[in-house]
């Protein structure tokens, strides 16, 4: 139990989907990077937002089909159709996010507009 008063507790600000929408790159150390597009169109069944992944790199990293993405207080989650979180990209505070995968650490970074 936390003994601090509520006003002394810090909370993480969750980004709005429109703030994260756009082109991103995913890279695993020693492998080629791939481009994904985070979109703000809802995928209600997956409790997520649509994403574009023409190369299928996220599904390959997750080991399962990907249905969408969703913002999280500490980063970006990649979601399955049954609403499970397949990958959690944790915000690194420098504009990138990292996820642990079977192939190693995957880095997510926004592409310049």
JOBEL-V545420 format. One record per helix or strand. SS is the DSSP state (h for helix, s for strand). FROM is the first residue (numbers start at 1). LEN is the number of residues. If there is no record, write none. Layout:
BEGIN
<<SS,FROM,LEN> <SS,FROM,LEN>>
END
This chain:
BEGIN
<<h,6,3> <h,17,4> <s,22,7> <s,34,10> <h,44,3> <s,48,5> <h,57,6> <s,68,5> <s,75,5> <s,85,7> <s,96,6> <s,104,7>>
END
